[in-house]
């Protein structure tokens, strides 16, 4: 099942976009108008950290948080969120599927995270962790085929835990365009999707859906041919969403 549009809590209709459209939005932003990748990753990570803190409420400082990160931009956003949490004294552990394979910007995020009191754990040591909350930042909108290798094992581990899961952008293992899964997948309690919701997101992939502002100008969307409501976020940086008509 796919959703072509979503609605905010104030009744604004928000278009859903495909993987190809999101890739073009990223390209126009990074290569032509901004914001750059560093800025978007920081915006994503901070919004994710806020979502985690609000989800945990008063228990945030006593809850062990495990942040599962892939090697691309989604993982970089997860690492950024972990740093914000660690800076506040949260009990946070980052697990990167392949630390040596991190893309340049996520690698810089990891270097900054290492300056905090936050912990690192190898993917091979996942079974020793006892998380009270899991953050899924393994695979974003760019999934091609079923998850493989360490990414698949990490996703399977998350699915076997009793802790709730917060996914960044799209629950890992879900095709962002179709909503289909051809293998391992995360069932998210909360999903914080980025920039605009993806067509593959619906009530079956996540119980609670939020949209994070990455600071992308409306002109970027216009150049890609996407009609976005003016002032969509108003005085907020995150919005609750539901599929249009639900």
Residue pairs with C-beta under 8 A, 6 or more apart in sequence:
1 179
1 202
1 204
2 16
2 177
2 178
2 179
2 199
2 200
2 202
3 16
3 197
3 199
3 201
3 202
3 243
3 244
4 15
4 16
4 199
4 244
5 13
5 14
5 15
5 16
5 243
5 244
6 13
6 14
6 16
6 197
6 201
6 209
6 211
6 241
6 242
6 243
6 244
7 13
7 14
7 241
7 242
7 243
7 244
7 245
7 246
8 14
8 211
8 232
8 239
8 240
8 241
9 239
9 240
10 234
12 229
12 232
13 229
13 244
14 196
14 197
14 211
14 228
14 229
14 232
14 239
14 241
15 196
15 226
15 227
15 228
16 196
16 197
16 198
16 199
16 201
17 25
17 196
17 197
17 198
17 199
17 226
18 176
18 177
18 198
18 199
19 141
19 142
19 175
19 176
19 177
19 198
20 177
21 224
21 226
22 141
22 176
22 195
22 196
22 198
23 141
23 142
24 224
25 195
25 196
25 216
25 220
25 221
25 224
25 226
26 37
26 40
28 220
28 223
28 224
29 35
29 36
29 40
29 216
29 220
30 36
30 37
32 220
32 223
33 217
33 219
33 220
33 223
34 217
35 43
35 214
35 215
35 216
37 73
37 105
38 105
38 108
39 215
40 194
40 214
40 215
40 216
41 73
41 76
41 77
41 80
41 105
41 106
41 109
42 80
43 212
43 213
43 214
43 215
43 237
44 77
44 80
44 81
44 168
44 169
44 194
44 212
44 214
45 76
45 77
45 78
45 79
45 80
45 81
45 83
45 84
45 109
46 80
46 81
46 84
47 192
47 212
47 213
47 237
47 238
48 77
48 78
48 80
48 81
48 135
48 137
48 166
48 168
48 192
48 212
49 80
49 81
49 82
49 84
49 85
50 237
50 238
51 166
51 190
51 192
51 210
51 212
51 238
52 60
52 65
52 81
52 85
52 133
52 135
52 166
53 60
53 85
53 88
55 133
55 164
55 166
55 189
55 190
56 63
56 132
56 133
59 132
60 90
61 88
61 89
61 90
61 91
62 91
63 90
63 91
63 132
63 133
64 91
64 93
64 129
64 130
64 131
64 132
64 133
65 82
65 85
65 90
65 91
65 92
65 93
65 131
65 132
65 133
65 134
65 135
66 92
66 93
66 95
66 121
66 129
66 131
66 133
66 134
66 135
66 163
67 78
67 79
67 81
67 82
67 92
67 93
67 94
67 95
67 135
67 137
68 78
68 95
68 97
68 134
68 135
68 136
68 137
68 138
68 154
68 155
68 158
68 172
69 75
69 76
69 78
69 79
69 82
69 94
69 95
69 96
69 97
69 106
69 137
69 138
70 96
70 97
70 137
70 138
70 139
70 140
70 151
70 172
71 96
71 97
71 98
71 101
71 102
71 103
71 106
72 103
72 106
72 139
72 140
72 142
73 103
73 105
73 106
73 140
74 137
74 138
74 139
74 140
74 141
74 168
74 169
75 96
75 97
75 102
75 106
75 137
75 138
76 102
76 103
76 105
76 106
76 109
77 137
77 168
77 169
77 194
78 94
78 135
78 136
78 137
78 168
79 94
79 96
79 106
79 109
79 110
79 113
79 137
80 109
80 113
81 135
81 137
81 168
82 92
82 94
82 113
82 118
82 135
83 109
83 112
83 113
83 116
83 118
85 92
85 118
86 92
86 113
86 116
86 117
86 118
87 116
89 117
90 118
92 118
92 119
93 118
93 119
93 120
93 121
93 129
93 131
94 110
94 113
94 118
94 119
94 120
94 121
95 120
95 121
95 122
95 123
95 126
95 129
95 154
96 102
96 110
96 120
96 123
97 123
97 138
97 149
97 150
97 151
97 154
98 150
99 110
102 110
114 120
121 128
121 129
123 150
123 153
123 154
126 153
126 154
126 157
127 157
131 161
131 163
132 163
133 163
133 164
133 165
133 166
134 158
134 161
134 163
134 164
134 165
134 166
135 165
135 166
135 167
135 168
136 155
136 158
136 165
136 166
136 167
136 168
136 171
136 172
136 186
136 188
137 167
137 168
138 147
138 151
138 154
138 155
138 172
138 186
139 147
139 151
139 155
139 170
139 172
139 173
140 168
140 169
140 170
140 176
140 194
141 169
141 170
141 176
141 198
142 176
143 170
143 172
143 173
143 174
143 175
143 176
145 182
145 183
146 152
146 173
146 181
146 182
146 183
146 184
147 155
147 172
147 173
147 183
147 184
147 185
151 172
152 183
152 184
155 172
155 173
155 184
155 185
155 186
156 184
158 165
158 172
158 186
159 184
159 185
159 186
159 187
164 189
164 190
165 171
165 186
165 187
165 188
165 189
165 190
166 188
166 189
166 190
166 191
166 192
167 186
167 188
167 190
167 191
167 192
167 206
168 191
168 192
168 194
169 176
169 191
169 192
169 193
169 194
169 198
170 176
170 191
170 193
170 198
170 200
170 201
170 205
171 185
171 186
171 187
171 188
171 191
171 205
171 206
172 185
172 186
173 181
173 183
173 184
173 185
173 186
174 180
174 181
174 185
174 186
174 200
174 201
174 205
175 181
175 182
175 200
176 198
176 199
176 200
176 201
177 198
177 199
177 200
178 199
178 200
179 199
179 200
179 201
179 202
179 204
179 205
180 200
187 205
188 205
188 206
188 207
189 206
189 207
189 208
190 206
190 207
190 208
190 209
190 210
191 201
191 205
191 206
191 208
191 209
191 210
192 210
192 211
192 212
192 238
193 201
193 209
193 210
193 211
193 212
193 241
194 211
194 212
194 214
195 212
195 213
195 214
195 216
196 211
196 221
196 226
196 228
197 209
197 211
197 241
201 209
202 243
203 243
203 246
208 240
209 240
209 241
209 242
210 238
210 239
210 240
210 241
211 238
211 239
211 240
211 241
212 237
212 238
213 232
213 233
213 236
213 237
213 238
218 228
218 230
221 227
221 228
232 239
233 239
